[in-house]
Amino acid sequence: MRVAGAGGYSATFVTLQTLGLMPLAVSAAPKLQLAPGAGKGIKVVVLGAGIAGLVSAYEMGKAGFQCTVLEARDRPGGRVWTVRGGDIVDSIGEARQIASFAGGNYFNAGAARIPSIHKTILGYCKDLGIALEVEINSSRSTLLVNDRDFGGKPVEQRQAINDTRGHVSELLAKCVTRGALDQELNGEDRERMLGFLRAYGDLTSGLVYEGSERAGFARQPRAGFDAGELRPPLDLHTLLDARFWNAMLFEEGLDYQATMFQPVGGMDRIPYAFAKKLGRVVQYGSPVKEIRKTANGVRVIYSQRRDDKAIEADYCICALPAPILHSIPNDFAPRIRRAVAATVYADNYKIAWESKRFWETDFNIYGGISWLSSGPVGLVWYPSGGLFSETGVVLSGYGPEGTTEFGSLPAMEAKLNASRAAVGRLHSGYDQHLRNPIYVSWGKIPYNQGSWVRGFSHPDGNEGDYYDGPYREFIEPDDRIYFVGDHCSHINAWMEGAVLSAHRALEMMGERVRAEGRARAAN
Ligand code: PHE
C-alpha cells in the first residue's frame, strides 16, 4: 500500500511482480537501462554498422553519448544483407556478380529468419515500425530425398513423418502387448500406453499401422462416389536406410520452431531502420585501419574516400568480426590478440535463384525447406514472402564450404550447377526454370571472411569449444574497448545475440561512466 501511495499503479504492479506475487510476462523483452543524459560529454567510436554496432549507437544516442559509427561498406547491416536486382556481390577470388532479380524479388544472403523467442530484436522491430510477416520455416509438403532409397524419388515430409511415427507406434505396441515392458508399465499404464500409440501412430484397432490420411492421398477425394485413395505407407526398412531424421526433426530445434518471422521486403529493413534513426552518425565507406589506445581513451585510424583519417574517443565499441580484427594493427592486450587469433569462423554459403513459383503451383509447397541426404547440396529453402505471385527467389544450398563435398567443387560454375541439380532431383525437370543465380559465401565476403564463430584452435591443434576459450576474453573489456557482436553472446549466429551483447557492453560502460563521473565530482 505504501508503494501504491508513493508510486501509483505501475510501481505497485512492478513491485508485486518482483516479489513474485504477480505473474511476470515471459515474453517481456528486457529493456536496456541507460539513463537519458548518462552519456553527456562522452565520445564513443563504434566499429562496424552490423546489428550490434547499430543497436549500440542507437541506444547511446538516446542516452546522450556522442557517437560515430565507422562502417567499411556503403550500406549498414553487415551479415544482415538483402540482395536485390542491380546489387553487386564482390567476393575474394571470385568474379563479380550483379543480381538481376525482378523488382520485389530479393535474397536474404545472411540473416533470414527470426525465432519468436528472440524478443529483443523483435522489440526493436516493433519500436522502429518494421512490418513483419511469418517466415515459414517448415512445411509438410516439402520433400526429402536420398538417391539410394525409394528409387531416388523424393517423398513428402508428411509421408516420412507420419509413416515413421506409425511404424514406431506399431512396434512399441507389440512390445507392450507381448509383455516386453511389463517391468516398466503397470497394467493400467499398459492400456493407456496402447491408447496413446493408437492415436499417436494412427493405428488400427488391432494396433497395426496400415497407412494414414496424415501421410496424404495417392488420389484426392472428390465429390460423388470418389472417396480418394490413400498412399501405401513407406516401408520401415527403406525409411531406416534413408536416415531422414535430421531433416524431419529440424523444426523441433527450439530456434526453428513455428512461428518464425521476417521483415516484409527483406531482412535489411532492420539495419536500414536503425541507420535512418542514426543519420550522419554512421560514416560509410570508412574501413578501420588501426585501433589504438591513448592515455584516457582510444584513437582509431580509418580511411574515407582514400584519405586516412583519425578519430579520438573516450570509448570504443568494437563490433568487427574476429577474422577482420586479425588483420587490423591494434593495441589490444595480449589476451585479446590471442583470442582473436584463435577464433575459428565457419564459412557458410547460400545460393539463390529467381524462378517462377513452380513449387507452389505444381508441388503445393508454400515456404519451408526440402532436404537432400545425398549429394553436395543439402537443402532447398522456399520463399515465405510474396506467396501466390508469379516469381520468387528460392535458395538451393546453404551450408559450410570448408572440407565438404560442396566446398571441393572446382569453381563457382560447378557450385551453381550442383545447386541447380539439387532442385532438379527434388523437382524433376523444373530446374530449367531457375535463372539469375547469386552465390554468397561468407568466408570470401570482404569485411566478414566468415559466417559465424565455429570454435577455437586449441594449442594442441584440435578445435575446442569457443565458449571455453576466446569468448571469455571478448566479454571482458580491454581498457576502454568493448567487444560486441553475436560472438559475444550465447546466441551465436543470431541477431538477438548481437543485440544482447550490445546491451551488456553498454550497461558495463554506462556503469563505468557513472563511477568516473562520481569520482570526478568528489575531487
Ligand atoms: N542462425 C542460423 C540460421 O538461422 C543458424 C545458426 C545457428 C548457425 C547457430 C550457427 C549457430 O540459419
Residues whose N, C-alpha, C, O or C-beta is under 5 A from the ligand:
A	BS01	LIG	N492 A493 W494
